[in-house]
Amino acid sequence: MIKKLSVENITAENFEDYGTLVTTSGKQVNNDLDSEIFNLYSHLARNNFEGEIIFNILEVLDRDNKFSSLERHTGTEELFFALDQDVIVLVARPDNNSETPDPDTVKAFHMQAGEGMLMKKGTWHWIPYPVSGNKANMLVVFKEGTLAQDLVVVDLEEKENITFKIEKR
């Protein structure tokens, strides 16, 4: 079965079940610091990674609009931040009582370059897609040891005969 996903523009409200949108859009500059050479937007998101964190650059490549795999990390939040291109991010609600994501909660969000998302622990997600062009670079931040000790990948095609198709991006 193929489930079609419409791409929604990401907002703080429509992303709140999955995590926190990190953006300066609609935010006030921190006026505690008076400067003519910078503007600081502070406290856009809060997190306690509970250990050493690592900063990674993920280069996402253009590919077919179909996917069936999702991954999660139950021991850490994860930050995706679009550095140079808009991306489509794919998420499903966290549910630590289930071994697989709920296909009905899978969403595709359009996230602009210069925006990020801080996913809650256990949020299912997949490798983002560049909106245009062949690739996009993303900053990815999570707790040290996550890839070796806290990575669960589920293929819903194998488990439930479900594949997702992102509509027009």
DSSP file with accessible surface (Angstrom, degrees, kcal/mol):
  #  RESIDUE AA STRUCTURE BP1 BP2  ACC     N-H-->O    O-->H-N    N-H-->O    O-->H-N    TCO  KAPPA ALPHA  PHI   PSI    X-CA   Y-CA   Z-CA
    1    1 A M              0   0  122      0, 0.0   162,-2.5     0, 0.0     2,-0.5   0.000 360.0 360.0 360.0 135.8    0.0    0.0    0.0
    2    2 A I  E     -a  163   0A  84    160,-0.2     2,-0.6   162,-0.0   162,-0.2  -0.914 360.0-158.7-105.7 124.5    1.3    3.5   -0.9
    3    3 A K  E     -a  164   0A  50    160,-3.1   162,-2.4    -2,-0.5     2,-0.3  -0.916  14.8-140.1-101.8 121.1    0.4    6.3    1.5
    4    4 A K  E     -a  165   0A 140     -2,-0.6     2,-0.5   160,-0.2   162,-0.2  -0.654  12.8-156.5 -83.8 135.5    0.6    9.7   -0.1
    5    5 A L  E     -a  166   0A  16    160,-3.0   162,-2.9    -2,-0.3     2,-0.3  -0.957   4.3-149.6-114.5 119.6    2.0   12.5    2.0
    6    6 A S        -     0   0   76     -2,-0.5   102,-0.7   160,-0.2     2,-0.5  -0.655  26.0-119.1 -79.1 143.7    1.2   16.1    1.2
    7    7 A V  E     -c  108   0B  41    161,-0.3     2,-0.4    -2,-0.3   102,-0.2  -0.747  30.6-163.7 -88.9 124.1    4.0   18.5    2.2
    8    8 A E  E     -c  109   0B  62    100,-2.7   102,-3.3    -2,-0.5     2,-0.3  -0.840  26.7-110.1-103.9 145.5    3.0   21.1    4.8
    9    9 A N  E     -c  110   0B 115     -2,-0.4     2,-0.2   100,-0.2   102,-0.1  -0.599  44.8-115.0 -68.7 130.6    4.8   24.3    5.7
   10   10 A I        +     0   0   13    100,-2.1     2,-0.3    -2,-0.3   102,-0.1  -0.466  41.7 171.8 -73.9 136.6    6.3   23.7    9.1
   11   11 A T     >  -     0   0   54     -2,-0.2     4,-1.4     1,-0.1     5,-0.2  -0.932  47.0-109.2-134.6 163.3    5.0   25.9   12.0
   12   12 A A  H  > S+     0   0   47     -2,-0.3     4,-0.7     1,-0.2     7,-0.1   0.892 119.0  49.3 -59.0 -36.7    5.5   25.8   15.7
   13   13 A E  H >4 S+     0   0  137      1,-0.2     3,-0.6     2,-0.2     4,-0.3   0.930 112.0  43.0 -72.7 -46.7    1.9   24.6   16.1
   14   14 A N  H 34 S+     0   0   49      1,-0.2    -1,-0.2     2,-0.1    -2,-0.2   0.649 118.4  46.9 -79.8  -8.1    1.8   21.8   13.5
   15   15 A F  H >X S+     0   0    0     -4,-1.4     3,-2.2     1,-0.1     4,-1.7   0.539  81.1  98.2-103.4  -5.7    5.1   20.5   14.6
   16   16 A E  T << S+     0   0  120     -4,-0.7    -1,-0.1    -3,-0.6    -2,-0.1   0.765  76.6  59.4 -61.5 -26.8    4.6   20.5   18.4
   17   17 A D  T 34 S+     0   0   68     -4,-0.3    -1,-0.3     1,-0.2    -2,-0.1   0.736 115.4  36.8 -69.6 -19.7    3.7   16.8   18.7
   18   18 A Y  T <4 S-     0   0    2     -3,-2.2   102,-2.7     1,-0.3     2,-0.3   0.673 126.7 -74.3-104.5 -26.3    7.1   15.9   17.2
   19   19 A G  E  <  -H  119   0C   6     -4,-1.7     2,-0.4   100,-0.3    -1,-0.3  -0.985  64.5 -39.9 163.3-151.3    9.3   18.6   18.8
   20   20 A T  E     -H  118   0C  64     98,-2.6    98,-3.0    -2,-0.3     2,-0.4  -0.927  42.1-132.2-117.4 131.0   10.1   22.3   18.7
   21   21 A L  E     -H  117   0C  14     -2,-0.4     2,-0.7    96,-0.2    96,-0.3  -0.670  18.1-151.4 -78.0 130.6   10.6   24.5   15.6
   22   22 A V  E     +H  116   0C  20     94,-3.4    94,-2.8    -2,-0.4     2,-0.3  -0.903  40.8 130.4-107.6 105.3   13.8   26.5   15.8
   23   23 A T        -     0   0   15     -2,-0.7    92,-0.1    92,-0.2    91,-0.0  -0.989  57.4-140.9-152.0 155.4   13.3   29.7   13.9
   24   24 A T    >   +     0   0   67     -2,-0.3     3,-2.4    90,-0.3     2,-0.1   0.556  66.6 120.5 -92.0 -10.9   13.7   33.5   14.1
   25   25 A S  T 3  S+     0   0   87      1,-0.3    -2,-0.1    -3,-0.0     3,-0.1  -0.328  88.9   1.1 -58.4 123.4   10.5   34.0   12.2
   26   26 A G  T 3  S+     0   0   81      1,-0.3    -1,-0.3    -2,-0.1     2,-0.2   0.517 106.7 123.9  77.2   4.6    8.1   36.0   14.5
   27   27 A K    <   -     0   0   98     -3,-2.4     2,-0.3     1,-0.0    -1,-0.3  -0.663  59.9-119.1 -99.3 155.6   10.7   36.2   17.3
   28   28 A Q        -     0   0  163     -2,-0.2    14,-0.3    14,-0.1     2,-0.2  -0.672  26.6-112.5 -91.6 144.0   12.0   39.3   19.0
   29   29 A V        -     0   0   36     -2,-0.3     2,-0.8    12,-0.1    12,-0.2  -0.497  39.7-104.0 -68.7 141.6   15.7   40.3   19.0
   30   30 A N    >   -     0   0   30     10,-3.8     3,-0.9    -2,-0.2    10,-0.4  -0.597  35.1-169.3 -69.6 108.1   17.3   40.0   22.4
   31   31 A N  T 3   +     0   0  131     -2,-0.8    -1,-0.2     1,-0.2    -2,-0.0   0.442  69.9  86.9 -83.1   0.3   17.4   43.7   23.4
   32   32 A D  T 3  S+     0   0  145      1,-0.1     2,-0.6     2,-0.0    -1,-0.2   0.752  88.2  56.6 -68.4 -22.7   19.6   42.9   26.5
   33   33 A L  S <  S-     0   0   88     -3,-0.9     2,-0.7     7,-0.1     7,-0.2  -0.951  77.3-157.8-112.1 117.1   22.6   43.2   24.1
   34   34 A D        +     0   0  165     -2,-0.6     2,-0.3     5,-0.1     5,-0.1  -0.848  29.1 150.7 -98.1 117.2   22.9   46.5   22.3
   35   35 A S        -     0   0   35     -2,-0.7    -2,-0.1     3,-0.2     3,-0.0  -1.000  44.7-157.1-148.2 147.6   25.0   46.1   19.1
   36   36 A E  S    S+     0   0  197     -2,-0.3     3,-0.1     1,-0.1    -1,-0.1   0.443  97.2  52.3 -96.5  -3.1   25.3   47.7   15.7
   37   37 A I  S    S+     0   0  155      1,-0.2     2,-0.3     0, 0.0    -1,-0.1   0.440 112.8  19.1-115.6  -2.5   27.0   44.6   14.3
   38   38 A F        -     0   0  102      2,-0.0     2,-0.4    -3,-0.0    -3,-0.2  -0.992  53.2-142.7-158.2 161.6   24.7   41.7   15.2
   39   39 A N        -     0   0  112     -2,-0.3     2,-0.5    -3,-0.1    -8,-0.1  -0.998  20.2-152.9-123.6 132.8   21.2   40.7   16.3
   40   40 A L        -     0   0   68     -2,-0.4   -10,-3.8   -10,-0.4     2,-0.7  -0.928   8.5-167.9-110.3 123.0   20.8   37.9   18.8
   41   41 A Y        -     0   0   80     -2,-0.5     3,-0.3   -12,-0.2     2,-0.2  -0.936  26.3-170.8-103.0 106.5   17.6   35.8   18.8
   42   42 A S        +     0   0   41     -2,-0.7   -14,-0.1   -14,-0.3    -2,-0.0  -0.616  50.7  21.4-105.4 161.1   17.9   33.9   22.1
   43   43 A H        +     0   0  135     -2,-0.2    -1,-0.2     2,-0.1     3,-0.1   0.873  63.1 151.3  57.5  45.0   16.1   31.0   23.7
   44   44 A L  S    S-     0   0   40     -3,-0.3     2,-0.3     1,-0.2   -21,-0.2   0.756  74.3  -2.8 -74.9 -24.7   14.6   29.7   20.5
   45   45 A A        -     0   0   38    -23,-0.1     2,-0.4     2,-0.0    -1,-0.2  -0.970  67.4-140.5-158.3 157.6   14.5   26.1   22.0
   46   46 A R        +     0   0  193     -2,-0.3     2,-0.3    -3,-0.1   -26,-0.1  -0.958  25.2 163.4-125.0 146.1   15.6   24.5   25.2
   47   47 A N        -     0   0   58     -2,-0.4     2,-0.4    30,-0.0    -2,-0.0  -0.991  30.7-156.1-156.9 153.1   17.2   21.1   25.7
   48   48 A N        -     0   0  111     -2,-0.3    29,-0.1     1,-0.1    -2,-0.0  -0.856  12.0-173.1-130.5  94.4   19.1   19.0   28.2
   49   49 A F        -     0   0   31     -2,-0.4    -1,-0.1     2,-0.1    94,-0.1   0.587  29.0-138.1 -68.9  -8.9   21.0   16.4   26.1
   50   50 A E        +     0   0  104      1,-0.1     2,-0.3    26,-0.0    -1,-0.1   0.927  70.0  11.6  55.8  51.0   22.1   14.6   29.3
   51   51 A G  S    S-     0   0   54     92,-0.0     2,-0.1     2,-0.0    -2,-0.1  -0.866 110.2 -24.2 144.6-174.6   25.7   14.0   28.2
   52   52 A E        -     0   0  142     -2,-0.3    92,-3.2    92,-0.1     2,-0.3  -0.430  59.8-153.2 -68.8 135.4   28.3   14.9   25.7
   53   53 A I  E     -I  143   0C  53     90,-0.3     2,-0.4    -2,-0.1    90,-0.2  -0.794   1.6-147.7-110.1 155.2   26.8   16.0   22.4
   54   54 A I  E     -I  142   0C  38     88,-2.9    88,-1.4    -2,-0.3     2,-0.5  -0.931   6.1-142.2-122.3 147.8   28.2   15.8   18.9
   55   55 A F  E     +I  141   0C 137     -2,-0.4     2,-0.3    86,-0.2    86,-0.2  -0.930  25.7 178.4-109.6 130.0   27.8   18.2   15.9
   56   56 A N  E     -I  140   0C  50     84,-2.5    84,-3.0    -2,-0.5     2,-0.5  -0.934  27.0-137.7-131.3 151.8   27.5   16.6   12.5
   57   57 A I  E     -I  139   0C 108     -2,-0.3     2,-0.6    82,-0.2    82,-0.2  -0.964  20.9-164.3-108.1 123.8   26.9   17.9    8.9
   58   58 A L  E     -I  138   0C  50     80,-3.1    80,-2.3    -2,-0.5     2,-0.8  -0.952   6.0-156.4-109.0 118.7   24.5   15.7    7.0
   59   59 A E  E     -I  137   0C  93     -2,-0.6     2,-0.4    78,-0.2    78,-0.2  -0.875  13.8-158.6 -95.1 110.6   24.5   16.1    3.3
   60   60 A V  E     -I  136   0C   1     76,-2.8    76,-1.9    -2,-0.8     2,-0.3  -0.774   6.7-149.4 -95.1 137.5   21.1   14.9    2.0
   61   61 A L  E     -I  135   0C  94     -2,-0.4    74,-0.2    74,-0.2    73,-0.1  -0.776  20.3-102.8-109.6 149.8   20.9   13.9   -1.6
   62   62 A D        +     0   0   73     72,-2.5     2,-0.3    -2,-0.3    72,-0.1  -0.377  55.2 147.6 -65.6 144.7   18.0   14.1   -4.1
   63   63 A R        -     0   0   78     67,-0.2    -1,-0.0    -2,-0.1    66,-0.0  -0.936  50.0 -42.4-162.7-178.9   16.3   10.7   -4.7
   64   64 A D        -     0   0  107     -2,-0.3    -1,-0.0     1,-0.1     0, 0.0  -0.195  52.8-121.4 -56.0 147.9   13.0    9.1   -5.5
   65   65 A N  S    S+     0   0   38    101,-0.1   101,-2.5   100,-0.1     2,-0.4   0.360  84.3  93.6 -76.8   4.6   10.0   10.5   -3.5
   66   66 A K  E     +B  165   0A  96     99,-0.2     2,-0.3    97,-0.0    99,-0.2  -0.813  45.0 160.6-102.7 142.9    9.2    7.1   -2.0
   67   67 A F  E     +B  164   0A  12     97,-2.1    97,-3.3    -2,-0.4     3,-0.0  -0.984  21.2 177.4-151.4 156.1   10.4    5.8    1.4
   68   68 A S        +     0   0   20     -2,-0.3    88,-2.9    95,-0.2     2,-0.3   0.442  57.7  89.5-135.6  -9.1    9.4    3.2    3.8
   69   69 A S  E     +D  155   0B  23     86,-0.3     2,-0.3    87,-0.1    86,-0.2  -0.698  44.5 177.3 -97.5 146.2   12.0    3.3    6.6
   70   70 A L  E     -D  154   0B   0     84,-2.2    84,-3.0    -2,-0.3     2,-0.3  -0.971   9.2-159.5-137.8 152.7   11.9    5.5    9.7
   71   71 A E  E     -DE 153 125B  23     54,-3.3    54,-2.5    -2,-0.3     2,-0.3  -0.870   6.6-173.3-128.3 163.1   14.3    5.7   12.6
   72   72 A R  E     -D  152   0B  12     80,-1.8    80,-1.9    -2,-0.3     2,-0.4  -0.980  18.5-147.8-150.7 163.9   14.2    6.9   16.2
   73   73 A H        -     0   0    4     50,-0.3    49,-2.9    -2,-0.3     3,-0.4  -0.981   7.7-172.8-132.5 116.9   16.4    7.5   19.2
   74   74 A T  S    S+     0   0   61     -2,-0.4    47,-0.1    47,-0.2    -1,-0.1   0.625  82.4  53.4 -87.3 -10.9   14.8    6.9   22.6
   75   75 A G  S    S+     0   0   22     75,-0.2     2,-0.3     1,-0.1    -1,-0.2   0.366 110.7  31.5-106.4   5.0   17.7    8.3   24.7
   76   76 A T        -     0   0    2     -3,-0.4    46,-0.5    74,-0.1    -3,-0.2  -0.995  68.0-121.8-157.0 150.2   18.2   11.7   23.1
   77   77 A E        -     0   0   37     -2,-0.3    66,-0.4    44,-0.2     2,-0.4  -0.480  33.9-145.9 -76.9 164.5   16.6   14.5   21.4
   78   78 A E  E     -J  119   0C   9     41,-1.2    41,-3.3    -2,-0.2     2,-0.5  -1.000   4.4-148.3-139.6 137.8   17.9   15.3   17.9
   79   79 A L  E     -JK 118 141C  32     62,-2.5    62,-1.8    -2,-0.4     2,-0.5  -0.907   9.1-172.6-106.3 127.2   18.3   18.6   16.1
   80   80 A F  E     -JK 117 140C   4     37,-2.4    37,-2.9    -2,-0.5     2,-0.4  -0.992   9.6-179.0-109.8 128.4   18.0   19.0   12.4
   81   81 A F  E     -JK 116 139C  50     58,-2.3    58,-2.7    -2,-0.5     2,-0.6  -0.978  23.9-136.5-133.1 118.6   19.0   22.4   11.1
   82   82 A A  E     + K   0 138C   0     33,-2.4    32,-3.3    -2,-0.4    33,-0.3  -0.636  25.5 179.1 -75.7 116.7   18.8   23.3    7.4
   83   83 A L        +     0   0   76     54,-2.4    -1,-0.2    -2,-0.6    55,-0.2   0.920  68.9   0.4 -86.9 -49.5   21.9   25.2    6.5
   84   84 A D  S    S+     0   0   69     53,-1.0     2,-0.3     1,-0.2    29,-0.1   0.558 121.4  32.9-125.8 -10.7   21.9   26.1    2.9
   85   85 A Q  S    S-     0   0   73     52,-0.4    -1,-0.2    27,-0.1    29,-0.2  -0.984  80.5 -98.7-144.7 154.6   18.7   24.8    1.2
   86   86 A D        -     0   0   53     -2,-0.3    45,-2.3    27,-0.1    46,-0.5  -0.448  46.0-166.9 -67.8 148.9   15.1   24.2    2.0
   87   87 A V  E     -FG 111 130B   0     24,-2.7    24,-3.2    43,-0.2     2,-0.6  -0.920  25.4-124.7-135.9 160.9   14.3   20.6    2.9
   88   88 A I  E     -FG 110 129B   1     41,-2.8    41,-2.1    -2,-0.3     2,-0.4  -0.954  30.6-158.8-103.2 119.7   11.4   18.2    3.4
   89   89 A V  E     -F  109   0B   0     20,-3.1    20,-2.8    -2,-0.6     2,-0.5  -0.814   1.7-150.8-102.4 144.3   11.6   16.6    6.8
   90   90 A L  E     +FG 108 126B   0     36,-0.6    36,-1.5    -2,-0.4     2,-0.3  -0.960  24.3 161.6-119.6 124.4    9.8   13.4    7.6
   91   91 A V  E     -FG 107 125B   0     16,-2.1    16,-3.0    -2,-0.5     2,-0.3  -0.955  23.4-163.3-141.3 157.0    8.5   12.6   11.1
   92   92 A A  E     - G   0 124B   0     32,-2.3    32,-1.7    -2,-0.3    14,-0.2  -0.981  43.4 -88.7-136.3 148.7    6.1   10.3   13.0
   93   93 A R        -     0   0  105     -2,-0.3     9,-0.4     9,-0.2   -75,-0.1  -0.205  45.2-107.6 -57.6 143.2    4.9   10.9   16.5
   94   94 A P        +     0   0   40      0, 0.0     2,-0.2     0, 0.0    29,-0.2  -0.436  41.6 168.8 -69.2 141.7    7.0    9.4   19.3
   95   95 A D    >   -     0   0   70     27,-0.5     3,-1.6     3,-0.2     5,-0.1  -0.682  15.6-174.2-154.9  96.1    5.4    6.3   21.0
   96   96 A N  T 3  S+     0   0   96      1,-0.3    26,-0.0    -2,-0.2   -22,-0.0   0.518  82.6  67.5 -74.1  -2.9    7.7    4.4   23.4
   97   97 A N  T 3  S+     0   0  159      2,-0.0     2,-0.4     0, 0.0    -1,-0.3   0.429  96.5  64.3 -91.9  -0.2    5.0    1.8   23.9
   98   98 A S    <   -     0   0   36     -3,-1.6    -3,-0.2     1,-0.1     4,-0.1  -0.958  66.3-149.5-127.1 144.2    5.3    0.6   20.3
   99   99 A E  S    S+     0   0  143     -2,-0.4    -1,-0.1     2,-0.1    -3,-0.1   0.558  87.6  44.5 -82.9 -12.2    8.1   -1.0   18.3
  100  100 A T  S    S-     0   0   27     -5,-0.1     2,-0.1    54,-0.0    24,-0.0  -0.953  91.2-102.4-131.5 153.7    7.0    0.6   15.1
  101  101 A P        -     0   0    1      0, 0.0    -2,-0.1     0, 0.0     3,-0.1  -0.383  37.3-109.3 -71.5 152.5    5.8    4.1   14.1
  102  102 A D    >   -     0   0   77     -9,-0.4     3,-2.3     1,-0.2     4,-0.3  -0.745  23.9-150.4 -80.1 112.8    2.1    4.8   13.6
  103  103 A P  G >  S+     0   0   17      0, 0.0     3,-1.1     0, 0.0    -1,-0.2   0.790  93.0  64.1 -58.1 -26.2    1.8    5.3    9.9
  104  104 A D  G 3  S+     0   0  122      1,-0.2    -2,-0.0    -3,-0.1   -12,-0.0   0.614 100.2  52.3 -74.4 -11.3   -1.2    7.6   10.4
  105  105 A T  G <  S+     0   0   12     -3,-2.3     2,-0.3   -12,-0.1    -1,-0.2   0.383  78.5 119.4-103.2   3.1    1.1   10.1   12.2
  106  106 A V    <   +     0   0    8     -3,-1.1     2,-0.3    -4,-0.3   -14,-0.3  -0.534  41.7 179.8 -72.2 130.1    3.8   10.3    9.5
  107  107 A K  E     - F   0  91B  67    -16,-3.0   -16,-2.1    -2,-0.3     2,-0.5  -0.946  25.7-145.4-130.7 152.8    4.1   13.9    8.2
  108  108 A A  E     -cF   7  90B   1   -102,-0.7  -100,-2.7    -2,-0.3     2,-0.4  -0.987  23.3-171.2-118.0 120.4    6.2   15.7    5.6
  109  109 A F  E     -cF   8  89B   1    -20,-2.8   -20,-3.1    -2,-0.5     2,-0.6  -0.933  21.8-134.5-116.6 138.0    7.1   19.2    6.5
  110  110 A H  E     -cF   9  88B  39   -102,-3.3  -100,-2.1    -2,-0.4     2,-0.5  -0.788  27.4-171.8 -86.2 119.8    8.8   21.9    4.3
  111  111 A M  E     - F   0  87B   0    -24,-3.2   -24,-2.7    -2,-0.6     2,-0.1  -0.970  15.6-132.8-118.3 127.5   11.5   23.5    6.4
  112  112 A Q    >   -     0   0  108     -2,-0.5     3,-1.9   -26,-0.2   -30,-0.3  -0.412  31.7 -91.0 -77.9 152.5   13.3   26.6    5.1
  113  113 A A  T 3  S+     0   0   40      1,-0.3   -30,-0.2   -29,-0.1   -27,-0.1  -0.364 118.0  36.5 -55.6 137.0   17.1   27.1    5.1
  114  114 A G  T 3  S+     0   0   42    -32,-3.3     2,-0.3     1,-0.4   -90,-0.3   0.437 101.2  98.7  91.7   1.2   17.9   28.8    8.3
  115  115 A E    <   -     0   0   20     -3,-1.9   -33,-2.4   -33,-0.3    -1,-0.4  -0.841  49.3-173.7-116.1 158.7   15.3   26.9   10.3
  116  116 A G  E     -HJ  22  81C   0    -94,-2.8   -94,-3.4    -2,-0.3     2,-0.4  -0.888  15.7-140.2-141.5 172.1   15.7   23.8   12.5
  117  117 A M  E     -HJ  21  80C   0    -37,-2.9   -37,-2.4    -2,-0.3     2,-0.8  -0.998   5.3-152.6-138.8 131.4   13.7   21.3   14.4
  118  118 A L  E     -HJ  20  79C  14    -98,-3.0   -98,-2.6    -2,-0.4     2,-0.3  -0.921  24.6-149.2-102.5 105.7   14.5   19.9   17.8
  119  119 A M  E     -HJ  19  78C   3    -41,-3.3   -41,-1.2    -2,-0.8  -100,-0.3  -0.569  13.2-117.2 -81.0 140.9   12.8   16.5   17.9
  120  120 A K    >   -     0   0   98   -102,-2.7     3,-2.0    -2,-0.3    -1,-0.1  -0.282  47.2 -79.6 -64.2 157.0   11.5   14.9   21.1
  121  121 A K  T 3  S+     0   0   64      1,-0.3   -47,-0.2   -47,-0.1   -44,-0.2  -0.337 120.0  19.7 -55.4 135.9   13.1   11.7   22.3
  122  122 A G  T 3  S+     0   0    1    -49,-2.9   -27,-0.5   -46,-0.5     2,-0.3   0.400  82.7 148.8  84.6  -4.2   11.6    8.8   20.4
  123  123 A T    <   -     0   0    2     -3,-2.0   -50,-0.3   -50,-0.3    -1,-0.3  -0.495  46.0-131.2 -65.8 124.7   10.3   10.9   17.4
  124  124 A W  E     + G   0  92B   0    -32,-1.7   -32,-2.3    -2,-0.3     2,-0.3  -0.555  40.8 157.5 -73.8 141.7   10.4    8.7   14.3
  125  125 A H  E     -EG  71  91B   3    -54,-2.5   -54,-3.3   -34,-0.3     2,-0.3  -0.962  26.1-148.7-156.9 169.7   12.1   10.4   11.4
  126  126 A W  E     - G   0  90B  55    -36,-1.5   -36,-0.6    -2,-0.3   -56,-0.1  -0.903  45.0 -66.0-140.8 171.4   13.9    9.8    8.1
  127  127 A I  E     -     0   0B  49     -2,-0.3   -39,-0.0   -38,-0.1   -67,-0.0  -0.379  60.2-119.5 -61.1 124.6   16.6   11.4    6.0
  128  128 A P  E     -     0   0B   0      0, 0.0   -39,-0.2     0, 0.0   -67,-0.1  -0.140  19.4-129.7 -63.2 162.5   15.3   14.7    4.7
  129  129 A Y  E     - G   0  88B   2    -41,-2.1   -41,-2.8   -69,-0.1     2,-0.2  -0.929  19.3-116.7-110.6 138.1   14.9   15.5    1.0
  130  130 A P  E     - G   0  87B   0      0, 0.0   -43,-0.2     0, 0.0   -67,-0.2  -0.504  18.5-142.6 -68.1 141.2   16.3   18.7   -0.6
  131  131 A V  S    S+     0   0   34    -45,-2.3     2,-0.3     1,-0.2   -44,-0.1   0.900  81.6   4.6 -72.3 -41.1   13.4   20.8   -2.0
  132  132 A S  S    S+     0   0   72    -46,-0.5    -1,-0.2     3,-0.1     3,-0.2  -0.963 111.7  25.3-141.0 157.4   15.4   21.8   -5.1
  133  133 A G  S    S-     0   0   50     -2,-0.3     3,-0.1     1,-0.2   -48,-0.0  -0.203  95.0 -69.2  81.2-176.1   18.8   20.9   -6.5
  134  134 A N  S    S+     0   0  134      1,-0.1   -72,-2.5   -73,-0.1     2,-0.3   0.650 104.9   7.8 -90.8 -19.5   20.8   17.8   -5.9
  135  135 A K  E     -I   61   0C 102    -74,-0.2     2,-0.3    -3,-0.2   -74,-0.2  -0.990  50.4-159.1-157.9 164.0   21.7   18.2   -2.3
  136  136 A A  E     -I   60   0C   0    -76,-1.9   -76,-2.8    -2,-0.3     2,-0.4  -0.985  20.4-131.7-144.9 147.0   21.3   20.2    0.9
  137  137 A N  E     -I   59   0C  38     -2,-0.3   -54,-2.4   -78,-0.2   -53,-1.0  -0.865  24.3-174.1-104.6 137.4   23.5   20.4    4.0
  138  138 A M  E     -IK  58  82C   0    -80,-2.3   -80,-3.1    -2,-0.4     2,-0.5  -0.977  24.7-131.5-131.2 141.7   22.1   20.1    7.5
  139  139 A L  E     -IK  57  81C  44    -58,-2.7   -58,-2.3    -2,-0.4     2,-0.4  -0.794  28.2-169.0 -85.3 129.8   23.5   20.5   11.0
  140  140 A V  E     -IK  56  80C   7    -84,-3.0   -84,-2.5    -2,-0.5     2,-0.4  -0.993   4.5-175.4-125.1 127.8   22.6   17.4   13.0
  141  141 A V  E     +IK  55  79C   4    -62,-1.8   -62,-2.5    -2,-0.4     2,-0.3  -0.985  17.6 136.6-128.1 130.0   23.1   17.4   16.8
  142  142 A F  E     -I   54   0C   9    -88,-1.4   -88,-2.9    -2,-0.4   -64,-0.1  -0.950  55.0 -64.1-157.6 176.3   22.6   14.5   19.2
  143  143 A K  E >   -I   53   0C  54    -66,-0.4     3,-1.8    -2,-0.3   -90,-0.3  -0.376  59.3 -97.6 -70.0 141.5   24.2   12.7   22.2
  144  144 A E  T 3  S+     0   0  101    -92,-3.2    -1,-0.1     1,-0.2   -92,-0.1  -0.270 110.8  28.1 -54.1 138.6   27.5   11.0   21.7
  145  145 A G  T 3> S+     0   0   16     -3,-0.1     4,-2.8     4,-0.0     5,-0.4   0.376  82.4 122.1  88.8  -3.2   27.0    7.2   21.1
  146  146 A T  H <> S+     0   0    3     -3,-1.8     4,-2.6     1,-0.2    -2,-0.1   0.926  73.0  47.5 -59.0 -47.8   23.6    7.6   19.6
  147  147 A L  H  4 S+     0   0  102      1,-0.2    -1,-0.2     2,-0.2     4,-0.2   0.875 120.4  37.9 -65.6 -34.5   24.4    5.9   16.3
  148  148 A A  H  4 S+     0   0   92      2,-0.1    -1,-0.2     1,-0.1    -2,-0.2   0.826 133.7  19.2 -84.5 -31.0   26.1    3.0   18.0
  149  149 A Q  H  < S+     0   0  166     -4,-2.8    -3,-0.2     1,-0.1    -2,-0.2   0.552 126.5  37.7-119.9 -12.3   23.8    2.5   20.9
  150  150 A D  S  < S+     0   0   25     -4,-2.6     2,-0.5    -5,-0.4   -75,-0.2  -0.231  76.8 115.6-142.4  48.0   20.4    4.2   20.3
  151  151 A L        +     0   0   69     -4,-0.2     2,-0.5   -78,-0.1   -78,-0.2  -0.972  31.8 177.4-124.7 116.0   19.4    3.8   16.7
  152  152 A V  E     -D   72   0B  55    -80,-1.9   -80,-1.8    -2,-0.5     2,-0.5  -0.988   6.5-171.4-117.8 123.0   16.3    1.8   15.8
  153  153 A V  E     -D   71   0B  75     -2,-0.5     2,-0.4   -82,-0.2   -82,-0.2  -0.968   1.3-171.6-116.0 129.7   15.4    1.6   12.1
  154  154 A V  E     -D   70   0B   9    -84,-3.0   -84,-2.2    -2,-0.5     2,-0.7  -0.984  14.3-151.3-122.5 131.4   12.1    0.1   11.0
  155  155 A D  E  >  -D   69   0B  38     -2,-0.4     4,-2.2   -86,-0.2   -86,-0.3  -0.897   6.1-167.3-100.6 108.2   11.1   -0.6    7.4
  156  156 A L  H  > S+     0   0    0    -88,-2.9     4,-2.5    -2,-0.7     6,-1.8   0.715  85.0  64.5 -71.9 -18.6    7.3   -0.4    7.2
  157  157 A E  H  > S+     0   0   74      4,-0.3     4,-1.1     3,-0.2    -1,-0.2   0.940 110.5  38.2 -65.1 -44.2    7.3   -2.0    3.8
  158  158 A E  H  4 S+     0   0  161     -3,-0.2    -2,-0.2     2,-0.2    -1,-0.2   0.905 124.9  38.6 -71.2 -42.3    8.6   -5.2    5.4
  159  159 A K  H  < S+     0   0  137     -4,-2.2    -3,-0.2     3,-0.1    -2,-0.2   0.880 139.3   3.7 -78.8 -42.4    6.6   -4.9    8.6
  160  160 A E  H  < S-     0   0   84     -4,-2.5    -3,-0.2     2,-0.2    -2,-0.2   0.245  93.6-110.4-133.8  10.8    3.2   -3.6    7.3
  161  161 A N  S  < S+     0   0   93     -4,-1.1     2,-0.4    -5,-0.4    -4,-0.3   0.882  71.5 141.2  57.9  41.3    3.4   -3.4    3.5
  162  162 A I        +     0   0    9     -6,-1.8     2,-0.4   -94,-0.1    -1,-0.2  -0.970  27.0 176.3-119.6 130.8    3.4    0.4    3.7
  163  163 A T  E     -a    2   0A  22   -162,-2.5  -160,-3.1    -2,-0.4     2,-0.4  -0.970  20.1-140.6-125.7 142.9    5.4    2.8    1.5
  164  164 A F  E     -aB   3  67A   0    -97,-3.3   -97,-2.1    -2,-0.4     2,-0.5  -0.821   9.5-162.1-103.9 144.2    5.1    6.5    1.6
  165  165 A K  E     -aB   4  66A  86   -162,-2.4  -160,-3.0    -2,-0.4     2,-0.5  -0.986  15.0-138.7-126.8 122.7    5.2    8.8   -1.4
  166  166 A I  E     -a    5   0A   1   -101,-2.5     2,-0.2    -2,-0.5  -160,-0.2  -0.668  23.6-134.9 -78.8 124.4    5.9   12.5   -1.0
  167  167 A E        -     0   0   74   -162,-2.9  -160,-0.3    -2,-0.5    -1,-0.0  -0.553  60.0 -28.7 -81.9 145.3    3.6   14.5   -3.3
  168  168 A K              0   0  189     -2,-0.2  -161,-0.3     1,-0.1    -1,-0.2   0.668 360.0 360.0  15.0 112.5    5.0   17.3   -5.3
  169  169 A R              0   0   71     -3,-0.2    -1,-0.1   -38,-0.1   -38,-0.1  -0.778 360.0 360.0-120.7 360.0    7.9   19.0   -3.7
